[in-house]
Amino acid sequence: MQVIDQHQPDVTAVEDLFVAHNPRSALKLGQARGVAVLAAVKNGMPVHDYSPRAVKQAVAGYGHAEKEQVQHMVCALLELSSSPSSDAADALAVAICHANQMTIAAVG
């Protein structure tokens, strides 16, 4: 809630869960995602879900891109001076995907 209060976003974009090989990791990711969605909804923000494939397609142009490819493309697209961590790159990739979808929706 502090992040929402501090930055006051008007929309939330999250990545759908993928099938994980480690059930414990999948459970933790599901819980974290649930908390993020709940916080958004409680603050009146719409929540947009994107599949991992759609996010990779939006950023790397290939729905099966590797993490390193996504990280590299996020850095290039946002003209960052250094590469973000893989988790930060994933979050930025979801934001880029959402921005692309909103642009397409506005044009179409």
Residue frames as a rotation matrix with the C-alpha (Angstrom) as fourth column:
MET 1
0.570 0.822 0.000 0.00
0.822 -0.570 0.000 0.00
0.000 0.000 -1.000 0.00
GLN 2
0.281 -0.532 -0.799 2.91
0.257 -0.761 0.596 2.36
-0.925 -0.373 -0.077 0.63
VAL 3
-0.753 -0.563 0.341 4.04
0.444 -0.052 0.894 2.07
-0.486 0.825 0.289 -2.98
ILE 4
-0.133 0.799 0.587 0.51
0.934 -0.098 0.345 2.86
0.333 0.594 -0.733 -4.19
ASP 5
0.704 0.396 -0.589 0.24
0.627 -0.737 0.253 5.82
-0.334 -0.548 -0.767 -1.81
GLN 6
-0.041 -0.841 -0.540 3.66
0.239 -0.533 0.812 7.14
-0.970 -0.096 0.223 -2.83
HIS 7
-0.883 -0.457 0.107 3.37
0.168 -0.094 0.981 6.76
-0.438 0.885 0.160 -6.62
GLN 8
-0.157 0.956 -0.249 -0.44
-0.282 -0.285 -0.916 6.89
-0.946 -0.073 0.314 -7.08
PRO 9
-0.988 -0.154 0.021 -0.71
-0.032 0.335 0.942 4.71
-0.152 0.929 -0.336 -10.20
ASP 10
-0.260 0.952 -0.162 -4.07
-0.875 -0.303 -0.378 4.61
-0.409 0.043 0.911 -11.98
VAL 11
0.693 0.443 -0.569 -3.77
-0.651 0.724 -0.228 1.10
0.311 0.529 0.790 -13.41
THR 12
0.038 -0.655 0.754 -2.16
-0.678 0.537 0.502 -2.22
-0.734 -0.531 -0.424 -12.55
ALA 13
0.532 0.037 -0.846 -0.72
-0.725 0.537 -0.432 -4.75
0.438 0.843 0.313 -14.98
VAL 14
0.083 -0.470 0.879 0.31
-0.734 0.567 0.373 -8.23
-0.673 -0.677 -0.298 -13.85
GLU 15
-0.491 -0.320 -0.810 1.64
-0.783 0.569 0.250 -11.32
0.381 0.757 -0.530 -15.53
ASP 16
0.685 0.720 -0.107 -0.49
-0.643 0.667 0.377 -14.46
0.342 -0.190 0.920 -15.40
LEU 17
0.190 -0.593 0.782 1.02
-0.676 0.499 0.543 -17.31
-0.712 -0.632 -0.306 -13.49
PHE 18
0.057 -0.269 -0.961 2.88
-0.857 0.481 -0.185 -19.90
0.513 0.834 -0.203 -15.47
VAL 19
0.953 0.193 -0.234 3.20
-0.082 0.906 0.415 -23.58
0.292 -0.377 0.879 -14.73
ALA 20
0.248 -0.896 0.368 6.20
-0.952 -0.296 -0.080 -23.80
0.180 -0.330 -0.927 -12.45
HIS 21
0.043 -0.346 -0.937 8.37
-0.148 0.925 -0.349 -26.83
0.988 0.154 -0.012 -11.95
ASN 22
-0.860 -0.376 -0.346 8.65
0.306 0.163 -0.938 -26.07
0.409 -0.912 -0.025 -8.24
PRO 23
0.076 0.991 -0.107 5.27
0.704 0.022 0.710 -26.13
0.707 -0.130 -0.696 -6.43
ARG 24
0.113 -0.095 -0.989 6.65
0.913 -0.382 0.141 -24.10
-0.391 -0.919 0.044 -3.51
SER 25
-0.859 -0.465 -0.212 7.78
0.324 -0.817 0.477 -21.32
-0.395 0.341 0.853 -5.85
ALA 26
-0.629 0.700 0.339 4.44
0.344 -0.140 0.928 -21.36
0.697 0.701 -0.153 -7.67
LEU 27
0.259 0.733 -0.629 2.59
0.913 0.027 0.407 -21.02
0.316 -0.679 -0.662 -4.36
LYS 28
-0.206 -0.425 -0.881 4.74
0.711 -0.684 0.164 -18.08
-0.673 -0.593 0.443 -3.26
LEU 29
-0.980 -0.143 0.138 4.32
0.197 -0.627 0.754 -16.34
-0.022 0.766 0.643 -6.62
GLY 30
-0.299 0.949 0.096 0.57
0.576 0.099 0.811 -16.89
0.761 0.298 -0.576 -6.48
GLN 31
0.262 0.353 -0.898 0.39
0.954 -0.235 0.186 -15.39
-0.145 -0.906 -0.399 -3.01
ALA 32
-0.575 -0.557 -0.599 2.46
0.449 -0.827 0.338 -12.34
-0.684 -0.075 0.726 -3.99
ARG 33
-0.899 0.295 0.323 0.39
0.225 -0.321 0.920 -11.82
0.375 0.900 0.222 -7.13
GLY 34
-0.007 0.960 -0.279 -2.82
0.824 0.164 0.543 -12.11
0.567 -0.226 -0.792 -5.10
VAL 35
0.041 -0.060 -0.997 -1.66
0.821 -0.567 0.068 -9.46
-0.570 -0.821 0.026 -2.63
ALA 36
-0.882 -0.419 -0.214 -0.71
0.213 -0.761 0.613 -7.09
-0.420 0.495 0.761 -5.47
VAL 37
-0.647 0.714 0.267 -4.08
0.356 -0.027 0.934 -7.57
0.674 0.699 -0.237 -7.19
LEU 38
0.177 0.723 -0.668 -5.96
0.959 0.027 0.283 -7.11
0.223 -0.690 -0.689 -3.91
ALA 39
-0.322 -0.374 -0.870 -4.08
0.611 -0.784 0.111 -3.89
-0.723 -0.496 0.481 -3.13
ALA 40
-0.993 -0.046 0.112 -4.87
0.119 -0.553 0.825 -2.56
0.024 0.832 0.554 -6.60
VAL 41
-0.329 0.944 0.022 -8.56
0.551 0.173 0.816 -3.42
0.767 0.281 -0.577 -6.39
LYS 42
0.145 0.359 -0.922 -8.86
0.980 -0.179 0.085 -1.96
-0.135 -0.916 -0.378 -2.88
ASN 43
-0.459 -0.390 -0.798 -7.46
0.307 -0.913 0.269 1.29
-0.834 -0.121 0.539 -4.30
GLY 44
0.446 0.846 -0.292 -9.94
-0.027 -0.313 -0.949 1.35
-0.895 0.431 -0.117 -7.18
MET 45
-0.291 -0.638 -0.713 -7.45
-0.795 -0.253 0.551 0.49
-0.532 0.728 -0.433 -9.91
PRO 46
0.827 0.472 -0.305 -8.29
-0.560 0.652 -0.510 -1.72
-0.042 0.593 0.804 -12.86
VAL 47
-0.030 -0.819 0.573 -6.10
-0.452 0.522 0.723 -4.81
-0.891 -0.238 -0.386 -13.15
HIS 48
0.643 0.134 -0.754 -4.91
-0.762 0.204 -0.614 -6.08
0.072 0.970 0.233 -16.53
ASP 49
0.383 -0.461 0.800 -3.52
-0.170 0.816 0.552 -9.62
-0.908 -0.348 0.234 -16.89
TYR 50
0.471 -0.315 -0.824 -1.02
-0.875 -0.045 -0.483 -10.62
0.115 0.948 -0.296 -19.54
SER 51
0.984 -0.156 0.081 0.29
0.149 0.985 0.088 -14.08
-0.094 -0.075 0.993 -20.32
PRO 52
0.248 -0.965 -0.081 4.05
0.043 -0.072 0.996 -14.63
-0.968 -0.251 0.023 -20.09
ARG 53
-0.180 -0.277 0.944 4.02
0.893 0.356 0.274 -15.31
-0.412 0.893 0.183 -23.84
ALA 54
0.675 0.510 0.534 2.29
0.685 -0.702 -0.195 -11.98
0.275 0.497 -0.823 -24.60
VAL 55
0.848 -0.424 -0.318 4.79
-0.104 -0.722 0.685 -10.10
-0.520 -0.547 -0.656 -22.44
LYS 56
-0.095 -0.935 0.342 7.76
0.298 0.301 0.906 -11.74
-0.950 0.188 0.250 -24.17
GLN 57
0.046 0.207 0.977 6.21
0.996 0.072 -0.062 -11.11
-0.083 0.976 -0.203 -27.58
ALA 58
0.913 0.397 0.099 5.67
0.401 -0.916 -0.027 -7.42
0.080 0.065 -0.995 -26.78
VAL 59
0.702 -0.685 -0.193 9.23
-0.345 -0.565 0.749 -6.89
-0.623 -0.460 -0.633 -25.62
ALA 60
-0.278 -0.918 0.281 11.39
-0.251 0.352 0.902 -9.34
-0.927 0.180 -0.328 -27.55
GLY 61
-0.082 0.320 -0.944 9.19
-0.989 -0.147 0.036 -10.04
-0.127 0.936 0.328 -30.55
TYR 62
-0.385 -0.100 -0.917 9.22
-0.331 0.943 0.036 -13.74
0.861 0.318 -0.396 -29.72
GLY 63
0.466 0.785 0.409 6.80
-0.670 0.010 0.743 -15.40
0.578 -0.620 0.530 -27.30
HIS 64
0.917 -0.196 -0.348 9.36
0.337 0.848 0.409 -17.95
0.215 -0.492 0.843 -26.14
ALA 65
0.335 -0.828 0.451 12.23
-0.276 -0.543 -0.793 -15.52
0.901 0.141 -0.410 -25.48
GLU 66
0.026 -0.457 -0.889 14.67
0.818 0.521 -0.244 -16.39
0.574 -0.721 0.388 -22.73
LYS 67
0.692 0.227 -0.685 14.95
0.673 -0.546 0.499 -14.24
-0.260 -0.807 -0.531 -19.59
GLU 68
-0.256 -0.898 -0.357 18.23
0.576 -0.439 0.689 -12.78
-0.776 -0.029 0.630 -20.81
GLN 69
-0.634 0.096 0.768 16.62
0.720 -0.290 0.630 -11.71
0.283 0.952 0.115 -24.09
VAL 70
0.491 0.869 0.064 13.80
0.729 -0.451 0.515 -9.97
0.477 -0.206 -0.855 -22.23
GLN 71
0.489 -0.399 -0.775 16.28
0.616 -0.471 0.631 -8.28
-0.617 -0.786 0.016 -19.92
HIS 72
-0.608 -0.778 0.157 18.37
0.626 -0.348 0.698 -7.08
-0.488 0.522 0.699 -22.87
MET 73
-0.408 0.518 0.752 15.37
0.717 -0.327 0.615 -5.78
0.565 0.790 -0.238 -24.81
VAL 74
0.672 0.603 -0.430 13.94
0.738 -0.492 0.462 -3.94
0.067 -0.628 -0.775 -21.79
CYS 75
0.051 -0.775 -0.630 17.30
0.545 -0.507 0.668 -2.22
-0.837 -0.378 0.396 -21.43
ALA 76
-0.800 -0.378 0.466 17.36
0.580 -0.290 0.761 -1.32
-0.153 0.879 0.451 -25.13
LEU 77
-0.069 0.876 0.476 13.71
0.812 -0.228 0.537 -0.20
0.579 0.424 -0.696 -25.38
LEU 78
0.832 0.425 -0.356 13.94
0.553 -0.598 0.580 2.02
0.033 -0.680 -0.733 -22.31
GLU 79
0.417 -0.770 0.483 17.45
0.104 -0.488 -0.867 3.21
0.903 0.412 -0.123 -23.17
LEU 80
0.997 -0.069 0.038 18.74
-0.039 -0.013 0.999 2.25
-0.069 -0.998 -0.016 -19.73
SER 81
0.386 -0.922 -0.015 22.39
-0.854 -0.351 -0.383 2.85
0.348 0.161 -0.923 -18.93
SER 82
-0.776 -0.594 0.211 22.66
-0.630 0.729 -0.268 -0.48
0.005 -0.341 -0.940 -17.12
SER 83
-0.443 0.587 -0.677 20.79
-0.120 0.710 0.694 -3.73
0.888 0.389 -0.244 -17.23
PRO 84
0.071 0.532 0.844 18.07
-0.961 -0.191 0.201 -4.15
0.268 -0.825 0.498 -14.57
SER 85
-0.704 -0.210 0.678 17.88
-0.482 0.843 -0.240 -7.29
-0.521 -0.496 -0.695 -12.45
SER 86
-0.928 0.361 -0.097 15.86
0.155 0.608 0.778 -10.09
0.340 0.707 -0.620 -14.04
ASP 87
-0.318 0.851 -0.417 12.94
0.908 0.148 -0.391 -9.45
-0.271 -0.503 -0.820 -11.66
ALA 88
-0.195 0.195 -0.961 12.96
0.019 -0.979 -0.203 -5.71
-0.981 -0.058 0.187 -12.41
ALA 89
-0.885 -0.164 -0.436 13.22
-0.422 -0.116 0.899 -6.47
-0.198 0.980 0.033 -16.14
ASP 90
-0.739 0.674 -0.002 10.20
0.649 0.712 0.270 -8.78
0.183 0.198 -0.963 -15.87
ALA 91
-0.060 0.724 -0.687 8.17
0.713 -0.451 -0.537 -6.05
-0.698 -0.522 -0.489 -14.15
LEU 92
-0.371 -0.148 -0.917 9.22
-0.362 -0.886 0.289 -3.47
-0.855 0.439 0.275 -16.72
ALA 93
-0.999 0.011 -0.038 8.39
-0.029 0.451 0.892 -5.91
0.027 0.892 -0.451 -19.52
VAL 94
-0.353 0.931 -0.089 4.83
0.922 0.330 -0.201 -6.24
-0.158 -0.153 -0.976 -18.18
ALA 95
0.048 0.328 -0.943 4.56
0.245 -0.920 -0.307 -2.44
-0.968 -0.216 -0.125 -18.09
ILE 96
-0.733 -0.373 -0.569 5.82
-0.450 -0.362 0.816 -2.21
-0.510 0.854 0.097 -21.69
CYS 97
-0.869 0.467 0.163 3.34
0.481 0.721 0.499 -4.89
0.115 0.512 -0.851 -22.77
HIS 98
-0.039 0.901 -0.432 0.48
0.855 -0.193 -0.480 -2.99
-0.516 -0.388 -0.763 -21.12
ALA 99
-0.176 -0.090 -0.980 1.55
-0.171 -0.978 0.121 0.32
-0.969 0.189 0.156 -22.68
ASN 100
-0.966 -0.194 -0.170 1.62
-0.207 0.190 0.960 -1.38
-0.154 0.963 -0.223 -26.11
GLN 101
-0.599 0.797 0.071 -1.86
0.799 0.590 0.119 -2.84
0.053 0.128 -0.990 -25.58
MET 102
0.092 0.634 -0.768 -3.30
0.576 -0.663 -0.478 0.52
-0.812 -0.399 -0.426 -24.50
THR 103
-0.525 -0.346 -0.777 -1.77
-0.405 -0.702 0.586 2.18
-0.748 0.623 0.229 -27.57
ILE 104
-0.981 0.186 0.049 -3.28
0.148 0.571 0.807 -0.47
0.122 0.799 -0.588 -29.84
ALA 105
-0.282 0.931 -0.232 -6.68
0.932 0.209 -0.295 -0.10
-0.227 -0.299 -0.927 -28.12
ALA 106
-0.052 0.226 -0.973 -6.58
0.173 -0.957 -0.232 3.69
-0.983 -0.181 0.011 -28.53
VAL 107
-0.760 -0.307 -0.573 -5.77
-0.489 -0.312 0.815 3.46
-0.429 0.899 0.087 -32.23
GLY 108
-0.923 0.375 -0.084 -8.18
0.240 0.732 0.637 0.63
0.300 0.568 -0.766 -32.99
